[in-house]
Amino acid sequence: MVLLYGYPESPFAKPKNILFGHLVTSAIGILFYNFIPLPIYISIPLAVGIGVGLMILLDVTHPPAGGNPIIVILGSVSFDYLFSPILTGCLIIIAFGIILNKFVAKKKYP
């Protein structure tokens, strides 16, 4: 939210980066938690690394999303987590970011 509200001109604050960055890294965390039986001290750094790598590869880098695999694995979440809170939360944040930046701060966004 610091990027979106404080630095909306940043390429990392684009709506596609926010939405898909969080979806990609959360999905990686869920996949690691549910299907890759490794000790937590190995699965967390691997999931974070793969998640960040995929964000870069897919050109949807959103730095705060890099922490999602940690939250997902430690929280033992299911696939439903992708819809709520990730998808719904991102859409709310993006909508509020558009309203705040375009109409209140009079900045060009997105």
C-alpha positions in Angstrom: 0.0 0.0 0.0 3.0 2.3 0.5 3.8 1.9 -3.2 0.3 2.3 -4.4 -0.6 5.3 -2.3 2.8 6.9 -1.8 4.5 6.2 -5.2 1.7 5.4 -7.7 4.1 6.2 -10.6 6.3 3.3 -9.7 6.1 0.4 -12.1 5.7 -1.9 -9.0 2.4 -0.1 -8.2 0.6 -0.9 -11.4 -2.7 -2.8 -10.8 -1.5 -5.8 -12.8 1.6 -6.0 -10.6 -0.4 -5.8 -7.4 -3.0 -8.3 -8.4 -0.9 -10.9 -10.2 2.2 -10.4 -7.9 0.1 -11.4 -4.9 -1.7 -14.2 -6.8 1.5 -15.8 -8.1 3.4 -15.7 -4.8 0.4 -16.9 -2.8 -0.2 -19.7 -5.2 3.5 -20.8 -5.0 3.2 -20.8 -1.2 0.0 -22.9 -1.3 1.6 -25.3 -3.7 4.7 -25.7 -1.5 2.6 -26.1 1.6 0.3 -28.7 0.1 2.5 -30.7 -2.3 6.1 -30.3 -1.5 7.0 -32.2 1.7 10.1 -30.4 2.8 11.1 -29.0 6.2 9.7 -25.5 6.8 13.2 -24.0 6.9 13.7 -25.2 3.4 10.3 -24.8 1.9 9.9 -21.1 2.9 13.1 -19.8 1.3 12.5 -21.9 -1.8 8.9 -20.8 -2.2 9.9 -17.1 -1.7 12.7 -17.5 -4.3 10.5 -19.2 -6.8 7.6 -16.7 -6.2 9.9 -13.7 -6.7 11.5 -15.4 -9.8 8.1 -15.9 -11.3 7.0 -12.4 -10.7 10.1 -11.1 -12.5 9.7 -13.6 -15.3 6.0 -12.7 -15.8 6.8 -9.0 -15.4 4.4 -8.5 -12.5 6.9 -7.7 -9.8 5.3 -6.2 -6.6 7.9 -6.3 -3.8 5.5 -6.6 -0.9 4.1 -9.8 -2.5 7.4 -11.5 -1.9 6.4 -12.2 1.7 3.2 -14.0 0.7 4.7 -17.5 0.7 5.9 -17.0 4.2 2.4 -16.1 5.4 0.8 -18.9 3.4 3.1 -21.6 4.7 3.2 -20.5 8.3 -0.6 -20.0 8.2 -1.3 -23.4 6.7 -3.8 -21.9 4.3 -5.9 -23.7 1.6 -6.6 -22.8 -2.0 -9.5 -20.7 -0.9 -7.0 -18.1 0.4 -6.4 -17.1 -3.2 -9.9 -15.8 -3.5 -10.3 -14.4 0.0 -8.3 -12.5 1.1 -5.9 -12.3 -1.8 -8.2 -11.6 -4.8 -10.8 -9.6 -3.0 -8.2 -7.7 -1.0 -6.2 -6.7 -4.1 -9.3 -5.6 -5.9 -10.4 -3.4 -3.0 -6.9 -1.9 -2.6 -6.6 -1.2 -6.3 -10.1 0.4 -6.4 -9.3 2.6 -3.4 -5.9 3.4 -5.0 -7.6 4.6 -8.2 -10.1 6.7 -6.3 -7.4 8.2 -4.0 -4.9 8.9 -6.7 -7.1 10.1 -9.5 -9.8 12.0 -7.6 -8.2 13.1 -4.3 -4.5 13.5 -5.0 -5.1 14.4 -8.7 -2.3 12.0 -9.8 -2.2 10.0 -13.0 -3.1 6.4 -12.0 -3.0 3.7 -13.4 
